[in-house]
Amino acid sequence: MPVGLELLCEDESFMNGDPTTAVDLMDQWFLSVGGWSTDGALRQILFAVIALLVFLLTAPRGRRGLAWSPFMLLLVCPFSLATSMLLSETLDKPQVPRFVMHFFALASVLQSLLLIALVACWERVIPAIPKIFLDVLRLLMILTALLVVLWEAGADAGELFAGSAVLTAVLGFALKDTLGNVFAGLAIHAEHPFELGDWIQYDTQPAHIGKVVEINWRATRVITLDEACVIIPNGQLAQASIRNFTKPQPWSRRSLFVITPYTISPQHVQQIILQAIRGSFGVLEHPAPSVVTNNFVERGVEYWVRLFTNEFGARDKVDGMARDRIWYALSRHGIEIPVATQAIRLSQHSESLETTVPAEIEQRIACLKMGGLFDALPAFQLRQLAEKNATRVYGADESIIRQGEAAASMFVVVDGQVQVTASQENTAPVLVKILHAGDFFGEMSLLTGSARVATVTALVESRILEISKQSFQAILHGQPDLVEALGLSLQSRLTEHAKAMAGAKQVVADPPDLLQKIRDLFVT
């Protein structure tokens, strides 16, 4: 049994439980064994406990777990007392336990004060400090406590700093990879290329995409879509090109590719696809999805479907459900997705520009009757015009004719909607009229041979019947009275055009001149 304990046991006042004498004897025992008084030790431990309690009471919710480090340092302090009791007869320097306890108590106090300043106070007005910064600062507090204790123990300052420099060089050489990861982690937190919860691609392989769940002093941990945990050294991330799918906006774009037959018009397919994916899982309304014609391949027309989602973690589900909706929508419209096949087509040349079905011819005849321009024509001549000319399909925002162009044909709207605009002397175009099924345009150039006086653009996908000069000339040779009706129609169009351009209320051109131009071009 240590000598100090034997003296305490032999003392009758200590054994009888006299508190005053017992405290004095305990203090004498610590002083004789360890060379230090319990008053100083208790004050250090008490101050460390108070600092730790202040942090626990003032720390924000969810941040009290940071107190584990100063608590563990404080928990080690009593071990120095046990060391003094058990090894008092063998210790060459009995004051060593005092310095050991002083070190742990001081380190606990410094870390508690650091947490009070940076977490309990500073984080109430700024965002939470990254864990890696707190870890580095807490390590600095431990080193500071060690230097203070060594200085109190009588270590020479010059030797201390010289030794620490040598030790730093040795450790730096031995731990260069680890230190590189530490500084890379600090750079990541300073530059914020990604944060917790972001989805990143950490190398060039598309499969290496994951959600950031932890950034510590050595590495960054991500969880992939396969629910695999990947730990990436911070030094490797610092040198890699990182794609962040969650920044600068929380949404990201997804790309789908769909192929349809060449026989289906692009804008019709685009409208079907956009309507199909609206409201699908994860597809955002803003930014709005879009569809563009991407390529012409052997199977058909390839469309690029671009949609935005903030469900990047479920992007496979987003893509899959959007594809399902597209398939069902195309199927409802009778559009089959073509397979890889080779088709051989045999065609025979004929004088007809295209082979038309009777229903198409009847629709053309109905449109020719609606406009009023061909009221004087008998039924067989209307059918002749419908059969000898072709229907063209124009997409939305596509120009059918342009102002100033030389041409010799006119057009009748079969279905759809077009707008007529005109400009003068490089001024902004003025809207003249909106045309619908049965309306006609371009007759001025056909009947007089002049350049186009307006630009006509399709507002939606439109089918337009183009009437050539040759087919119309055959009609006028058999129906000379039609010239008068055409002249009056042209006069009305010119007046309407002039009012739209300049607000004119009088007839712009002289009807006899128009009639004469028509006779000169077609009758003579």
C-alpha positions in Angstrom: 0.0 0.0 0.0 1.3 3.5 -0.8 2.8 5.4 2.1 0.2 8.2 1.9 -2.6 5.8 2.2 -1.0 4.1 5.2 -0.8 7.4 7.0 -4.4 8.2 6.3 -5.5 4.8 7.6 -3.5 5.2 10.8 -4.9 8.6 11.6 -7.8 8.3 14.1 -9.5 11.5 13.1 -9.7 10.4 9.4 -11.0 7.0 10.4 -13.6 8.6 12.8 -15.0 10.8 10.0 -14.1 14.3 11.1 -14.7 16.3 7.9 -12.3 19.2 8.6 -9.4 17.0 9.6 -10.2 14.6 6.7 -10.0 17.4 4.1 -6.8 18.7 5.6 -5.3 15.2 5.6 -6.4 14.6 2.0 -4.8 17.8 0.9 -1.6 16.9 2.8 -1.6 13.5 1.2 -1.9 15.0 -2.4 0.8 17.5 -1.5 3.1 14.8 -0.2 2.5 12.3 -3.0 1.9 14.4 -6.1 3.5 17.6 -5.0 0.3 19.6 -5.7 -2.8 20.6 -3.8 -6.3 19.4 -4.4 -7.6 23.1 -4.4 -6.0 23.9 -7.8 -7.1 20.6 -9.3 -10.6 21.0 -8.2 -10.8 24.5 -9.5 -9.5 23.4 -12.9 -12.0 20.6 -13.1 -14.8 22.8 -11.9 -14.1 25.5 -14.5 -14.0 22.8 -17.2 -17.4 21.4 -16.0 -19.0 24.9 -16.0 -17.7 25.7 -19.5 -19.1 22.4 -20.8 -22.5 23.0 -19.1 -22.7 26.5 -20.6 -22.2 25.1 -24.0 -24.8 22.4 -23.5 -27.4 25.0 -22.3 -26.7 27.6 -25.1 -26.0 25.3 -28.1 -28.6 25.3 -30.9 -30.7 22.2 -31.3 -28.9 19.4 -33.0 -25.4 20.7 -32.2 -25.1 19.5 -28.6 -23.4 16.4 -29.9 -20.3 18.4 -30.4 -19.7 18.3 -26.7 -18.4 14.8 -26.8 -14.8 15.9 -27.3 -14.5 18.2 -24.3 -16.5 15.7 -22.2 -14.0 12.9 -23.0 -11.1 15.1 -22.1 -12.7 16.0 -18.8 -13.5 12.4 -18.2 -9.7 11.5 -18.4 -8.8 14.0 -15.6 -9.5 11.6 -12.7 -7.1 9.1 -14.1 -4.2 11.3 -13.0 -5.4 11.0 -9.4 -5.4 7.2 -9.7 -1.9 7.4 -11.2 -0.7 9.4 -8.2 -2.3 6.9 -5.8 -1.0 3.7 -7.5 2.4 4.8 -8.7 3.5 7.3 -6.0 6.4 5.1 -4.9 7.8 4.5 -8.4 7.4 8.0 -10.0 10.7 9.9 -10.3 8.8 13.1 -10.9 5.7 13.1 -8.7 4.4 16.3 -10.3 3.8 14.5 -13.7 0.2 13.6 -12.8 -0.6 17.2 -12.0 0.6 18.4 -15.4 -1.3 15.5 -17.1 -4.5 16.5 -15.4 -3.9 20.2 -16.1 -3.4 19.3 -19.8 -6.7 17.5 -20.1 -8.6 20.1 -18.0 -7.2 23.0 -20.0 -7.9 21.2 -23.3 -11.5 20.6 -22.3 -11.9 24.2 -21.2 -10.4 25.6 -24.5 -12.6 23.3 -26.6 -15.7 24.3 -24.6 -15.0 28.0 -25.0 -14.4 27.4 -28.7 -17.8 25.7 -29.1 -19.5 28.5 -27.1 -18.0 31.2 -29.4 -18.4 29.5 -32.8 -21.5 27.3 -32.3 -23.6 28.8 -29.5 -23.0 32.4 -30.5 -21.8 32.8 -34.1 -24.0 30.2 -35.7 -27.1 32.0 -34.5 -26.4 34.7 -37.1 -24.5 32.8 -39.8 -24.9 29.3 -41.4 -23.6 26.3 -39.5 -19.8 25.9 -39.6 -18.6 22.8 -41.4 -17.6 19.9 -39.2 -14.1 19.8 -40.8 -13.3 23.3 -39.6 -14.5 22.6 -36.1 -12.3 19.4 -36.1 -9.2 21.3 -37.1 -9.8 24.1 -34.6 -10.4 21.6 -31.8 -7.2 19.9 -32.6 -5.4 23.3 -32.4 -6.9 23.8 -29.0 -5.4 20.5 -27.8 -2.0 21.5 -29.2 -2.3 24.9 -27.5 -3.1 23.2 -24.2 0.0 20.9 -24.6 2.3 23.9 -25.3 1.0 25.8 -22.2 1.5 22.8 -20.0 5.0 22.1 -21.3 5.9 25.8 -20.8 4.6 25.6 -17.2 6.6 22.5 -16.7 9.8 24.5 -17.4 10.5 23.5 -21.0 12.7 25.9 -22.9 10.7 27.9 -25.4 13.5 27.8 -28.1 13.9 24.1 -27.7 10.2 23.7 -27.7 9.7 25.5 -31.0 12.8 24.0 -32.6 11.6 20.5 -31.6 8.1 21.2 -32.8 9.5 22.4 -36.2 11.4 19.2 -36.6 8.5 17.2 -35.5 6.2 19.1 -37.9 8.6 18.4 -40.8 8.8 14.7 -40.0 5.0 14.4 -39.6 4.5 16.5 -42.8 6.7 14.1 -44.8 5.1 11.0 -43.3 1.6 12.2 -43.6 1.7 14.2 -46.8 -1.2 12.3 -48.4 -3.3 12.7 -45.3 -2.5 16.4 -45.0 -3.2 16.8 -48.7 -6.7 15.4 -48.1 -7.2 17.7 -45.1 -6.3 20.9 -47.0 -8.4 19.7 -50.0 -11.3 19.2 -47.6 -10.8 22.8 -46.3 -10.7 24.0 -49.9 -14.0 22.2 -50.7 -15.7 23.8 -47.7 -14.3 27.2 -48.6 -15.2 27.1 -52.3 -18.5 25.2 -51.9 -18.4 23.2 -55.2 -21.0 20.9 -53.5 -22.7 20.6 -50.2 -24.4 17.9 -48.2 -27.4 16.5 -50.1 -26.1 17.5 -53.5 -25.9 15.0 -56.4 -22.5 15.0 -58.0 -20.6 13.0 -60.7 -17.1 12.6 -59.3 -15.3 11.3 -62.4 -15.8 10.8 -66.1 -17.8 7.6 -65.8 -21.6 8.3 -65.9 -22.3 5.5 -63.4 -20.2 7.3 -60.8 -23.0 9.6 -59.6 -24.0 9.9 -56.0 -25.5 12.0 -53.2 -23.1 13.6 -50.8 -23.9 12.5 -47.3 -20.7 13.4 -45.4 -17.6 15.6 -45.9 -14.9 15.0 -43.2 -11.3 16.0 -42.8 -10.0 13.1 -44.9 -12.7 12.0 -47.5 -16.1 12.6 -48.9 -18.8 9.9 -48.7 -21.5 9.6 -51.3 -24.4 7.1 -51.8 -25.0 6.0 -55.4 -28.3 5.1 -57.0 -27.3 1.5 -56.4 -27.3 2.3 -52.6 -23.5 1.7 -52.6 -21.4 3.8 -50.2 -18.3 5.3 -52.0 -15.6 7.0 -50.0 -13.6 9.4 -52.1 -10.4 11.1 -50.8 -10.6 14.8 -50.7 -7.3 15.1 -52.6 -8.8 13.1 -55.5 -11.9 15.3 -55.6 -9.8 18.5 -55.6 -8.2 17.4 -58.8 -11.3 16.1 -60.5 -13.9 17.8 -62.7 -17.0 17.6 -60.6 -20.5 17.9 -62.1 -23.1 19.1 -59.6 -26.6 18.2 -60.7 -28.2 20.2 -57.8 -26.5 23.6 -58.4 -27.0 26.4 -59.3 -30.7 25.4 -59.4 -32.3 22.5 -57.5 -33.6 21.0 -60.8 -31.7 19.2 -63.6 -32.5 18.4 -67.2 -33.2 14.9 -68.4 -33.0 13.8 -72.1 -35.1 11.2 -73.8 -35.0 10.2 -77.5 -38.0 9.0 -79.4 -38.1 7.8 -83.1 -41.3 8.0 -85.2 -42.0 7.2 -88.9 -41.2 9.7 -91.6 -44.8 9.7 -92.6 -45.9 11.7 -89.5 -45.2 15.4 -89.4 -42.7 16.6 -86.8 -44.9 19.2 -85.2 -47.8 16.8 -84.8 -45.4 14.4 -83.0 -44.0 17.1 -80.8 -47.4 18.2 -79.7 -48.4 14.6 -78.8 -45.2 14.1 -76.7 -45.5 17.4 -74.8 -49.1 16.7 -74.0 -48.2 13.2 -72.9 -45.5 14.1 -70.4 -47.4 16.9 -68.8 -48.1 16.0 -65.2 -45.9 12.9 -65.3 -44.0 12.0 -62.1 -41.1 14.4 -61.4 -41.7 16.5 -64.6 -41.7 20.2 -63.8 -44.0 22.7 -65.5 -41.3 25.4 -65.0 -38.8 25.2 -66.6 -41.1 23.8 -69.3 -40.3 20.7 -71.2 -39.5 20.9 -74.9 -39.2 18.6 -77.9 -37.0 19.3 -80.9 -36.3 17.3 -84.1 -32.8 15.9 -83.4 -31.9 13.7 -86.4 -33.0 11.8 -89.4 -32.0 8.1 -89.0 -32.7 4.9 -90.8 -35.6 4.0 -88.6 -37.3 7.4 -88.9 -37.3 10.9 -87.4 -35.5 11.1 -84.0 -36.9 13.6 -81.4 -35.0 14.9 -78.4 -37.3 15.2 -75.4 -35.9 17.6 -72.8 -37.6 17.8 -69.4 -36.6 19.2 -66.0 -37.0 17.5 -62.6 -36.0 18.1 -59.0 -36.3 14.3 -58.3 -32.7 13.5 -59.3 -32.5 10.7 -56.8 -35.4 9.0 -58.7 -34.3 10.0 -62.1 -34.7 6.5 -63.5 -38.3 6.5 -62.4 -38.8 10.0 -63.9 -37.4 8.8 -67.3 -39.3 5.5 -67.2 -42.7 7.0 -66.5 -42.2 9.7 -69.1 -41.4 7.0 -71.7 -44.5 5.1 -70.7 -46.7 8.1 -71.2 -45.1 8.8 -74.6 -45.7 5.2 -75.8 -49.4 5.3 -74.8 -49.9 8.7 -76.4 -48.3 7.6 -79.7 -50.3 4.4 -79.6 -53.6 6.3 -79.1 -52.8 8.4 -82.2 -52.0 5.3 -84.3 -48.3 6.1 -84.4 -46.0 3.1 -84.1 -42.4 3.4 -83.0 -40.5 1.9 -86.0 -38.1 -1.0 -85.6 -34.8 -1.4 -87.5 -36.0 -2.6 -90.9 -35.1 -2.1 -94.5 -37.9 -1.0 -96.9 -37.8 -1.3 -100.7 -40.2 1.0 -102.5 -41.2 0.6 -106.2 -42.6 3.7 -107.8 -44.0 4.5 -111.2 -43.7 7.9 -112.8 -46.9 9.6 -113.8 -48.0 13.0 -114.9 -49.9 13.5 -111.6 -47.9 15.3 -108.9 -49.3 13.0 -106.2 -51.8 10.3 -105.7 -54.8 11.5 -103.8 -57.8 9.7 -102.3 -61.4 10.9 -103.1 -61.8 12.3 -99.6 -58.9 14.6 -100.0 -60.2 15.8 -103.4 -63.6 16.5 -101.8 -62.0 18.5 -99.0 -60.1 20.6 -101.5 -63.3 21.3 -103.5 -65.1 22.4 -100.4 -62.3 24.8 -99.5 -62.3 26.3 -103.1 -66.0 26.9 -102.7 -65.7 28.6 -99.3 -63.4 31.4 -100.4 -65.9 32.9 -102.9 -63.2 33.5 -105.6 -64.3 30.5 -107.7 -68.1 30.9 -107.4 -68.4 31.4 -111.2 -66.7 28.1 -111.9 -68.7 25.0 -112.7 -68.3 21.8 -110.7 -66.1 20.0 -113.2 -63.6 22.9 -113.3 -63.4 23.1 -109.5 -62.6 19.3 -109.5 -60.0 19.9 -112.2 -58.3 22.5 -110.0 -58.5 20.2 -107.0 -57.0 17.2 -108.9 -54.2 19.0 -110.8 -52.7 20.8 -107.8 -51.0 19.5 -104.6 -51.5 20.0 -100.9 -48.4 21.1 -98.9 -48.0 20.8 -95.1 -46.3 23.7 -93.2 -45.3 23.7 -89.6 -46.0 26.4 -87.0 -43.9 29.6 -87.5 -42.9 28.4 -91.0 -43.1 31.0 -93.8 -45.2 30.0 -96.8 -44.5 33.0 -99.0 -42.3 36.0 -98.3 -42.8 39.6 -99.3 -40.7 40.7 -102.3 -40.3 37.2 -103.7 -41.1 36.5 -107.4 -43.6 33.7 -107.8 -46.5 32.5 -110.0 -48.9 30.5 -107.8 -51.7 31.1 -105.3 -52.7 29.2 -102.1 -55.9 28.1 -100.4 -56.0 27.1 -96.7 -57.3 23.6 -96.4 -57.0 23.4 -92.6 -55.0 25.3 -90.0 -54.4 29.0 -89.5 -52.0 31.5 -91.1 -51.2 35.2 -90.7 -50.5 37.8 -93.3 -48.0 40.5 -92.5 -46.4 43.3 -94.6 -43.9 46.0 -94.1 -42.8 49.2 -95.9 -39.3 50.6 -96.2 -37.7 48.3 -93.6 -40.3 49.1 -91.0 -41.6 46.5 -88.5 -44.1 44.1 -90.1 -47.8 45.0 -89.7 -50.4 42.3 -89.2 -52.9 42.5 -92.1 -55.2 39.5 -91.5 -55.6 36.1 -90.0 -56.7 33.4 -92.5 -58.5 30.1 -91.8 -59.8 27.2 -93.8 -61.2 28.3 -97.2 -59.3 31.6 -97.3 -56.9 32.2 -100.1 -53.7 34.3 -100.6 -51.0 34.9 -103.1 -53.5 35.5 -106.0 -51.9 38.9 -106.8 -48.7 37.3 -108.0 -50.5 34.6 -109.8 -52.9 36.9 -111.7 -50.6 39.9 -112.4 -47.1 38.4 -112.3 -45.9 40.9 -109.7 -43.8 40.1 -106.6 -45.3 39.0 -103.4 -46.8 42.0 -101.5 -46.9 40.3 -98.1 -45.5 37.5 -96.0 -47.7 34.6 -95.0 -46.7 32.5 -92.0 -48.3 29.4 -90.5 -49.5 29.9 -86.9 -50.1 26.2 -86.4 -49.5 23.2 -88.5 -51.4 23.9 -91.7 -52.3 22.1 -94.9 -52.2 24.5 -97.9 -53.4 23.8 -101.5 -51.0 25.4 -104.0 -52.6 26.4 -107.3 -50.1 26.7 -110.2 -50.2 29.2 -113.0 -50.6 26.4 -115.6 -53.7 24.9 -114.0 -55.3 28.3 -113.5 -54.5 29.4 -117.1 -56.5 26.4 -118.4 -59.5 27.5 -116.3 -59.4 31.1 -117.5 -59.3 30.0 -121.2 -62.5 28.2 -120.7 -64.2 30.8 -118.4 -63.3 34.4 -119.6 -66.0 36.0 -117.4 -63.9 34.9 -114.4 -61.5 37.8 -115.1 -64.1 40.3 -113.9 -64.6 38.5 -110.6 -60.9 38.1 -110.0 -60.4 41.8 -110.7 -63.0 42.8 -108.1 -61.5 40.4 -105.5 -58.0 41.8 -106.1 -59.3 45.3 -105.7 -60.8 44.4 -102.4 -57.6 42.8 -101.2 -55.5 45.8 -102.2 -57.8 48.1 -100.3 -57.7 46.0 -97.2 -53.9 45.8 -97.5 -53.6 49.6 -97.8 -55.8 50.3 -94.8 -53.8 47.9 -92.7 -50.5 49.5 -93.8 -51.3 53.3 -93.8 -55.0 53.7 -92.9 -56.0 54.6 -96.4 -59.8 54.9 -97.1 -59.7 55.2 -100.9 -59.0 52.6 -103.6 -55.3 52.3 -104.2 -55.2 50.8 -107.7 -57.4 51.3 -110.7 -59.6 48.3 -111.4 -59.2 48.5 -115.2 -55.5 48.3 -114.8 -55.8 45.1 -112.8 -58.2 43.6 -115.3 -56.0 44.4 -118.2 -53.0 42.8 -116.4 -54.9 39.6 -115.9 -56.1 39.6 -119.6 -52.6 40.2 -120.8 -51.1 37.4 -118.6 -53.7 34.7 -119.1 -56.2 35.5 -122.0 -54.0 36.8 -124.7 
